[in-house]
Amino acid sequence: MNAVKNNPYRTLGLFGNSSEKELQKQITTIKRFAEVGKTKAFDYDFPFFGEVVRSTEKVQEAASKIEQAKNKVHYALFWFLNSGHIDEAALNNLKEGHIEKATEIWEKTLKDSTVTAKNFASISNLSTLQLGIVTYNGSFDPEKFSASIDLKGKLLLSEVFNNFVTTVIGEGISINRDIILKEFADEILQIVKPYLNKPNGIKSSQLISAFNSFPNEIKQYVSGKFTDRPLNNIENQIELTKQKRDDNPNDAEQYGEELYKNTKEDLVFLKNVWGSNNVQYQMIANKLANEILQCAVDFFIEYRDSDEYDPGEPAMKVMKMAKAINPTGQTKSRLDENIENLQEWINDSSEREKQKNIKGDLEIVASKIQRFQNLPDTISNAKDLVVACKPKLLNIRAALGATDDFYLKISSAVVNNALNALISVVNEEQNALQWDRTKIITLPTTINSAMEVMNMMSTMDMVYELKARFNQNKSTISGIQTQLNQITSRAASYSSSRSSSSSSGGCYIATMAYGSYEHPQVMELRKFRDNTLSKSSFGRGFIKTYYKYSPKLVEQLKDKPLVNQTIKSILNTLIRFIK
């Protein structure tokens, strides 16, 4: 240990509290021996510390180091004082190589390691001895080292440190304790430098911890010798990553992983030095975790809607790196929330795959619905919508299932749009009968076409409310269809009877039923024939058919009152409808 082995007081063969007179005398003696080529040995050289070099140059150098009062105090902290019989007894044992005995003598003066006016020299000497033999067995002893520094720290900070100063340099000289503390720390750093972070040496964290008895500013000064570099590296890496992430979020996952790897060792070092509860450590750890997390978030957002790449697992990997840093406070809460949300997204991967497989079908259905809504309401358009969408809906159903809420909404949308169009057309056609009786001719075709589309839609899946509405409207239109079929059938019978009657001299079916050609009901039917049926090819065909077959029917039925009464009832129903 240089500060002990090469201590100026040792080189000069003096104790740290030797007088100026003793100093000058010793220098003279050593020089005389040197002039004749000899080396002077002294009783308290303590060979177990190593060889003492007393060349003229070394002696002169040693003497110059302790010329100033401040330097005398500094080097005295690394050498022995002889301030009484206790020290003399211990030093004599040490002279004989009895290290343990000397240690025992000085330790007896300690009481709870409290520094007093009676034991400050013993404490200083014990500390110096421990520091001097910290590598005595060939390897560095961190425990002995820490004990030595702790004792020195208590001495330097005690009220009786002035006693130590007075013992070394005498009365009336003021010494700046802060300067002494800092220079002591610098000397210790030089002492341990060859053994720092080496096998069988001492870790940086152990070195810093040894200064726990020193003021915070000294601890920070010592730790700063080791923490500034890793701290600056972490800060620089964070800023570099942030810039790269902003420029290219596509690769943010890679940047986050690199940031974690490039700062891992430095962060572990800071943790070992400061401790996980240290505010400064928590601040840099949180800052680092935040940036790594942001890399994962930006990467995920960039690829979230991609059909070709799933960013879930890679983003989670980076988030777990941030988690491994063990951030605190808001950073921890934000990280936990993002991990939870991302895990839910990962768990839904199968559903997203289904959505991916039906994306094309969904787009087609959506476009068909949108186009349909811009078209007029016609049965043809409604049919086209159903025909175009039904196969696509079957694909969606196969992927999601018949009970899937999303599928039911899509299928219901198709049904609802087509249904609304059908209802609109049917209602419009029925309402038109009030002012245009010719509509009775086209109404059956409209109703039949609407029912055709209804039957196609009946096999489609839809939500419960829509299903009930659909069934109700289908039933209504079906009822209209039934009525129209009955009317058509009765009209056909009426036409046949009239034709028969006409061919036998004017004996029409209606005339037969009502008993008079001039009966108001018969006149109503003739008016319908002339003003409505005769105006369309369908109507004219109906009239032709009526006149062709009605004579035969009249011939067969004219003498059957019961049948005539039935015919009359049917015609009354028809007339009520066409009025």
C-alpha positions in Angstrom: 0.0 0.0 0.0 1.8 3.1 -1.3 0.4 5.5 1.3 1.7 3.3 4.1 4.7 1.5 2.5 6.1 4.7 0.9 4.9 7.1 3.6 7.3 10.0 4.0 7.4 9.5 7.8 8.4 5.8 7.3 11.1 6.8 4.8 12.5 9.2 7.3 12.2 6.7 10.2 9.8 9.0 12.2 6.4 8.8 13.8 3.7 11.1 12.6 3.9 13.2 15.7 7.7 13.7 15.6 8.9 17.3 16.2 10.6 19.4 13.6 13.9 19.0 15.5 13.6 15.2 15.3 12.8 15.5 11.6 15.9 17.5 10.8 18.1 15.3 12.9 16.9 12.2 11.1 17.4 13.7 7.7 21.0 14.5 8.6 21.6 10.9 9.9 20.2 9.3 6.8 22.2 11.5 4.5 25.5 10.6 6.3 24.9 6.9 5.8 23.9 7.5 2.2 27.1 9.4 1.5 29.2 6.4 2.4 26.9 4.0 0.5 25.0 2.6 3.4 21.3 2.5 4.3 20.3 3.4 7.8 17.7 1.1 9.4 15.4 2.2 12.2 13.5 0.3 14.9 10.1 1.1 13.5 10.6 0.3 9.8 8.2 -2.6 10.1 9.6 -4.9 7.4 6.3 -6.7 6.9 5.2 -3.6 5.1 7.9 -4.1 2.5 11.4 -2.8 1.9 12.2 0.8 2.8 14.2 2.7 0.1 16.3 5.5 1.6 18.3 6.9 -1.2 19.3 10.6 -1.1 16.6 11.3 -3.7 13.9 9.4 -1.7 14.9 11.1 1.5 14.8 14.5 -0.1 11.4 13.8 -1.7 10.0 12.5 1.6 11.2 15.6 3.4 9.6 17.9 0.9 6.2 16.1 1.1 5.8 17.1 4.8 7.1 20.6 4.7 3.6 22.1 4.8 1.4 21.6 7.9 -1.5 20.4 5.8 0.7 17.7 4.3 2.0 16.6 7.6 -1.5 16.0 8.8 -2.4 14.1 5.6 0.6 11.7 5.7 0.3 11.3 9.5 -3.2 9.8 8.9 -1.4 7.0 7.0 1.3 6.3 9.6 1.7 5.7 13.3 1.6 8.1 16.3 3.5 7.5 19.5 1.5 9.4 22.0 1.9 7.3 25.2 2.6 4.0 26.8 -0.2 2.2 25.1 1.0 3.2 21.7 4.6 2.4 22.7 3.6 -1.0 23.9 1.7 -1.8 20.7 4.5 -0.4 18.5 7.1 -2.5 20.2 5.1 -5.6 19.5 4.6 -4.5 16.0 8.4 -4.0 15.7 8.8 -7.6 16.6 6.3 -8.6 14.0 3.5 -9.4 16.5 0.7 -7.9 14.5 -2.1 -9.6 16.3 -0.7 -8.6 19.7 -0.4 -4.9 18.6 -3.9 -5.1 17.2 -5.2 -6.4 20.5 -3.6 -3.6 22.5 -5.1 -0.9 20.4 -8.5 -2.5 20.2 -8.7 -2.5 24.0 -8.8 1.3 23.9 -11.9 1.3 21.8 -15.3 1.6 23.4 -18.1 1.3 20.9 -15.6 2.8 18.4 -16.1 6.2 20.1 -13.3 8.6 19.5 -12.0 10.4 22.6 -9.1 12.5 23.6 -7.5 9.4 25.2 -7.9 6.9 22.3 -7.7 9.0 19.1 -4.1 8.0 18.5 -4.9 4.3 19.1 -7.8 4.5 16.7 -5.6 6.2 14.0 -2.8 3.6 14.6 -5.1 0.6 14.4 -6.6 2.0 11.2 -3.2 2.5 9.7 -2.2 -1.1 10.6 -5.3 -2.6 9.1 -4.8 -0.5 5.9 -1.1 -1.6 5.7 -1.8 -5.3 6.0 -4.9 -5.4 3.9 -2.9 -7.5 1.4 -0.7 -9.2 3.9 -1.9 -12.7 3.0 -1.5 -12.1 -0.7 -5.1 -11.1 -1.5 -7.1 -8.0 -0.8 -9.2 -8.2 2.4 -12.3 -6.0 1.8 -13.5 -6.4 5.4 -10.2 -5.3 6.9 -10.1 -2.4 4.4 -13.7 -1.3 5.3 -12.9 -1.5 9.0 -9.8 0.7 8.5 -11.7 3.4 6.5 -14.5 3.4 9.0 -12.2 4.1 11.9 -10.4 6.8 10.0 -13.7 8.4 9.1 -14.8 8.5 12.7 -11.5 10.1 13.7 -11.7 12.7 10.9 -15.3 13.7 11.8 -14.9 13.6 15.6 -14.5 16.6 17.9 -11.1 15.5 19.0 -9.7 15.5 15.4 -8.2 18.9 16.5 -6.3 16.9 19.1 -4.8 14.8 16.3 -3.9 17.9 14.3 -2.2 19.5 17.3 -0.3 16.4 18.1 1.1 16.4 14.5 1.8 20.0 13.8 1.5 21.7 17.2 -0.7 24.6 18.4 -1.9 27.6 16.6 -2.2 26.3 13.0 -5.6 26.0 11.4 -6.4 23.1 9.0 -9.4 22.9 6.6 -11.0 19.6 7.5 -12.9 19.4 4.2 -9.7 19.5 2.3 -8.2 16.8 4.5 -11.2 14.6 3.9 -11.1 15.0 0.1 -7.3 14.4 0.0 -7.7 11.3 2.2 -10.4 9.9 -0.2 -8.1 10.6 -3.2 -5.2 8.8 -1.4 -7.5 5.8 -0.7 -8.5 5.6 -4.4 -4.9 5.4 -5.4 -4.2 2.7 -2.8 -6.9 0.4 -4.1 -6.5 1.2 -7.8 -4.3 -1.9 -8.5 -6.9 -4.1 -6.8 -10.2 -2.5 -8.0 -12.6 -4.9 -9.6 -9.9 -7.5 -9.9 -10.0 -11.2 -8.9 -9.3 -11.4 -5.1 -9.5 -7.6 -5.1 -12.2 -5.2 -4.1 -15.4 -4.2 -6.0 -16.2 -0.6 -6.6 -19.4 -1.0 -4.6 -17.4 -2.2 -1.6 -15.0 0.7 -1.9 -17.8 3.2 -1.9 -19.6 1.5 0.9 -16.4 1.7 3.0 -17.0 5.5 3.1 -20.4 5.2 4.8 -19.1 6.9 8.0 -18.0 9.9 5.9 -20.2 12.9 5.0 -22.5 12.6 2.0 -20.5 15.0 -0.1 -17.4 12.8 0.3 -19.4 9.6 -0.4 -20.8 11.3 -3.6 -17.3 12.5 -4.5 -15.9 8.9 -4.2 -18.9 7.3 -5.9 -18.7 10.0 -8.7 -15.3 8.7 -9.5 -17.0 5.5 -10.6 -20.6 6.4 -11.4 -20.1 9.4 -13.7 -19.0 7.3 -16.6 -21.8 4.6 -16.5 -24.4 7.3 -15.7 -23.4 9.4 -18.7 -23.4 6.3 -20.9 -26.9 5.4 -19.9 -28.1 9.0 -20.5 -26.4 9.1 -23.9 -27.8 5.8 -24.9 -31.3 6.9 -24.0 -31.0 10.1 -26.1 -29.5 8.2 -29.0 -32.3 5.6 -28.9 -35.0 8.3 -28.7 -33.7 10.0 -31.8 -33.5 6.7 -33.8 -37.0 5.7 -32.6 -38.5 9.0 -33.7 -36.8 8.8 -37.1 -37.8 5.2 -37.7 -40.5 3.6 -35.5 -40.5 0.5 -37.8 -37.3 -0.7 -36.0 -38.2 0.7 -32.6 -38.3 -2.9 -31.2 -34.7 -3.4 -32.2 -33.6 -0.1 -30.7 -35.3 -0.9 -27.4 -33.5 -4.3 -27.2 -30.2 -2.7 -28.1 -30.7 0.0 -25.4 -31.3 -2.6 -22.8 -28.2 -4.6 -23.7 -26.0 -1.5 -24.0 -26.9 -0.2 -20.6 -27.4 -3.4 -18.6 -24.0 -3.6 -17.0 -23.8 0.1 -16.2 -27.2 0.0 -14.5 -26.2 -3.1 -12.4 -23.1 -1.3 -11.4 -25.0 1.8 -10.3 -27.4 -0.4 -8.4 -24.6 -2.0 -6.6 -23.0 1.3 -5.8 -26.1 3.3 -4.8 -28.5 0.6 -3.9 -32.0 0.1 -5.4 -33.6 2.5 -3.0 -31.3 5.4 -3.9 -33.3 8.3 -5.4 -30.7 8.9 -8.1 -30.6 5.2 -9.1 -34.4 5.1 -9.3 -34.5 8.2 -11.5 -32.1 6.8 -14.0 -33.7 3.3 -13.9 -37.2 4.8 -14.5 -35.9 7.0 -17.3 -34.3 3.9 -19.0 -37.4 1.7 -18.5 -39.6 4.5 -19.9 -37.6 4.7 -23.1 -37.4 0.9 -23.6 -41.2 0.8 -23.0 -41.8 3.6 -25.6 -39.8 1.7 -28.1 -42.1 -1.3 -27.7 -45.2 0.9 -27.8 -44.1 2.7 -31.0 -43.2 -0.5 -32.7 -46.5 -2.1 -31.8 -48.5 0.9 -33.0 -46.6 0.9 -36.3 -47.5 -2.8 -37.1 -50.8 -3.2 -35.2 -53.0 -3.0 -38.3 -50.6 -5.0 -40.5 -52.0 -8.0 -42.3 -48.6 -9.5 -42.8 -46.8 -9.1 -39.5 -47.9 -9.6 -35.9 -46.0 -7.3 -33.5 -47.4 -8.7 -30.3 -44.7 -11.1 -29.1 -41.7 -8.9 -30.2 -43.2 -5.9 -28.4 -43.9 -8.0 -25.3 -40.2 -9.1 -25.3 -39.1 -5.5 -25.2 -41.6 -4.6 -22.5 -40.4 -7.4 -20.3 -36.9 -6.0 -20.7 -38.2 -2.8 -19.3 -39.9 -4.7 -16.5 -36.6 -6.4 -15.6 -35.2 -3.0 -14.7 -37.8 -2.9 -11.8 -39.0 0.7 -12.3 -40.9 2.4 -9.6 -43.9 4.8 -9.2 -45.7 6.0 -12.3 -43.2 4.3 -14.6 -44.1 0.9 -13.1 -47.8 1.6 -13.3 -47.6 2.6 -17.0 -45.4 -0.4 -17.8 -47.8 -2.8 -16.0 -50.8 -1.3 -17.8 -49.2 -1.7 -21.2 -48.1 -5.2 -20.5 -51.6 -6.2 -19.5 -53.2 -4.6 -22.6 -50.7 -6.1 -24.9 -51.2 -9.6 -23.4 -54.9 -9.3 -24.0 -54.1 -8.3 -27.6 -51.8 -11.3 -28.0 -54.5 -13.6 -26.5 -57.0 -12.4 -29.2 -54.6 -13.4 -32.0 -57.0 -16.3 -33.1 -59.9 -13.9 -33.4 -57.7 -11.5 -35.4 -56.7 -14.3 -37.7 -60.4 -15.0 -38.3 -61.0 -11.4 -39.1 -58.0 -11.4 -41.5 -59.5 -14.4 -43.4 -62.9 -12.8 -43.9 -61.6 -9.3 -44.5 -62.2 -9.5 -48.2 -65.8 -10.9 -47.7 -66.5 -8.1 -45.2 -65.3 -5.4 -47.6 -67.5 -6.8 -50.4 -70.6 -7.0 -48.1 -70.0 -3.5 -46.8 -69.6 -2.1 -50.3 -72.8 -3.8 -51.5 -74.7 -2.4 -48.6 -73.3 1.1 -49.2 -74.1 0.9 -52.9 -77.6 -0.4 -52.2 -78.4 2.5 -50.0 -77.8 4.9 -52.8 -80.2 3.0 -55.2 -84.0 3.4 -55.5 -86.2 0.9 -53.6 -87.0 -1.9 -56.0 -87.5 -5.6 -55.6 -84.8 -6.2 -58.2 -82.3 -4.2 -56.2 -83.2 -6.0 -53.0 -82.8 -9.3 -54.7 -79.5 -8.4 -56.2 -78.3 -7.3 -52.7 -79.3 -10.6 -51.1 -77.9 -12.7 -54.0 -74.6 -10.9 -53.9 -74.1 -10.9 -50.1 -75.4 -14.4 -49.2 -72.3 -16.4 -50.3 -70.0 -13.9 -48.6 -72.1 -14.1 -45.4 -71.8 -17.9 -45.5 -68.0 -17.6 -45.5 -68.1 -15.2 -42.6 -70.4 -17.5 -40.7 -68.1 -20.5 -41.3 -65.1 -18.4 -39.9 -66.9 -16.8 -36.9 -69.8 -19.1 -36.1 -73.5 -18.7 -36.5 -73.9 -17.1 -33.0 -71.0 -14.7 -33.3 -72.3 -11.1 -32.5 -70.3 -9.5 -35.3 -71.5 -11.9 -37.9 -75.1 -11.5 -36.8 -74.8 -7.7 -37.1 -73.4 -8.0 -40.6 -76.0 -10.5 -41.8 -78.8 -8.5 -40.1 -77.6 -5.4 -41.9 -78.1 -7.1 -45.3 -81.5 -8.4 -44.3 -82.7 -5.1 -42.8 -81.8 -3.1 -45.9 -83.5 -5.6 -48.3 -86.5 -5.9 -46.1 -87.0 -2.1 -45.9 -86.9 -1.9 -49.6 -89.5 -4.7 -50.1 -91.8 -3.1 -47.5 -91.5 0.2 -49.2 -92.3 -1.2 -52.7 -95.3 -3.2 -51.4 -96.8 -0.4 -49.4 -96.4 2.0 -52.4 -98.1 -0.4 -54.7 -101.0 -1.0 -52.3 -101.4 2.7 -51.7 -101.6 3.4 -55.4 -104.7 1.2 -55.7 -106.7 4.0 -54.1 -106.3 6.2 -57.2 -105.2 3.8 -59.9 -107.3 0.6 -60.1 -105.1 -0.7 -62.9 -102.6 -1.5 -60.2 -104.7 -4.6 -59.4 -103.1 -6.0 -62.5 -99.5 -5.5 -61.4 -99.9 -6.0 -57.7 -99.8 -9.8 -57.9 -96.5 -9.7 -59.7 -95.1 -7.3 -57.2 -96.3 -9.5 -54.2 -95.0 -12.7 -55.8 -91.6 -11.1 -56.5 -91.4 -9.8 -52.9 -92.2 -13.2 -51.5 -89.5 -14.8 -53.7 -86.9 -12.5 -52.1 -88.5 -13.0 -48.7 -88.1 -16.8 -49.0 -84.4 -16.3 -49.9 -83.9 -14.1 -46.9 -85.7 -16.5 -44.5 -82.7 -18.8 -44.4 -80.3 -15.9 -43.4 -79.2 -15.4 -39.8 -80.3 -12.2 -38.1 -80.6 -10.8 -34.6 -83.7 -11.6 -32.5 -85.5 -8.3 -32.9 -85.0 -8.2 -36.7 -86.1 -11.9 -37.0 -89.4 -11.0 -35.3 -90.0 -8.0 -37.5 -89.0 -10.0 -40.6 -91.4 -12.8 -39.8 -94.2 -10.4 -39.2 -93.8 -8.6 -42.5 -93.4 -11.9 -44.3 -96.6 -13.1 -42.9 -98.4 -9.9 -43.9 -97.1 -10.1 -47.5 -97.9 -13.8 -47.7 -101.5 -13.0 -46.6 -101.8 -10.4 -49.4 -100.5 -13.0 -51.8 -103.1 -15.5 -50.7 -105.9 -12.9 -51.1 -104.7 -12.0 -54.5 -104.5 -15.6 -55.6 -108.1 -16.1 -54.4 -109.3 -13.0 -56.3 -107.5 -14.0 -59.4 -109.2 -17.4 -59.2 -112.6 -15.9 -58.7 -112.1 -13.4 -61.4 -111.2 -16.3 -63.8 -114.5 -18.0 -62.9 -116.4 -14.7 -63.4 -114.8 -14.3 -66.8 -115.6 -17.8 -67.9 -119.3 -17.4 -66.9 -119.6 -14.1 -68.8 -118.1 -15.6 -71.9 -120.6 -18.5 -71.7 -123.5 -16.2 -71.1 -122.4 -14.0 -74.0 -122.2 -16.9 -76.4 -125.8 -18.0 -75.5 -127.5 -14.7 -76.1 -126.2 -12.4 -73.2 -126.6 -14.8 -70.3 -123.5 -13.8 -68.3 -122.4 -15.5 -65.1 -122.9 -12.3 -63.2 -126.3 -11.8 -64.7 -127.1 -15.4 -63.8 -126.0 -14.8 -60.2 -127.7 -11.4 -59.7 -130.8 -12.1 -61.8 -130.5 -9.0 -64.0 -128.1 -7.7 -66.6 -128.8 -4.2 -65.2 -128.1 -5.1 -61.6 -125.7 -2.5 -59.9 -123.2 -5.2 -59.1 -123.2 -6.4 -62.7 -122.8 -2.9 -64.0 -119.8 -2.5 -61.6 -118.2 -5.6 -63.0 -118.8 -4.4 -66.6 -117.2 -1.0 -65.7 -114.2 -2.8 -64.3 -114.0 -4.9 -67.6 -114.2 -1.9 -69.8 -112.1 0.6 -67.8 -109.5 -1.6 -66.3 -109.1 -5.1 -67.8 -109.4 -4.1 -71.4 -106.6 -1.6 -71.0 -103.8 -4.2 -70.6 -102.8 -7.3 -72.5 -103.2 -9.3 -69.3 -106.7 -8.0 -68.9 -107.7 -8.6 -72.5 -106.4 -12.1 -72.2 -108.4 -12.6 -69.1 -111.6 -11.3 -70.9 -111.0 -13.6 -73.8 -110.6 -16.6 -71.6 -113.7 -15.6 -69.6 -115.9 -15.4 -72.8 -114.5 -18.7 -74.0 -115.3 -20.8 -71.0 -118.2 -19.0 -69.3 -121.0 -20.3 -71.6 -120.5 -23.8 -70.6 -120.4 -22.9 -67.0 -123.6 -21.0 -67.2 -125.3 -23.8 -68.9 -124.3 -26.2 -66.2 -125.1 -23.9 -63.2 -128.1 -21.8 -64.2 -130.6 -24.2 -62.5 -128.6 -24.6 -59.3 -129.6 -21.9 -56.8 -127.1 -23.0 -54.2 -124.2 -22.7 -56.6 -125.5 -19.4 -57.8 -125.6 -18.1 -54.3 -121.9 -19.1 -53.8 -121.0 -17.4 -57.1 -122.8 -14.3 -55.9 -120.8 -14.3 -52.7 -117.5 -14.6 -54.5 -118.4 -11.8 -56.9 -119.4 -9.5 -54.0 -115.9 -10.0 -52.5 -114.3 -9.2 -55.8 -116.4 -6.1 -56.3 -115.5 -4.8 -52.8 -111.9 -5.2 -53.7 -112.0 -3.4 -57.1 -114.1 -0.5 -56.0 
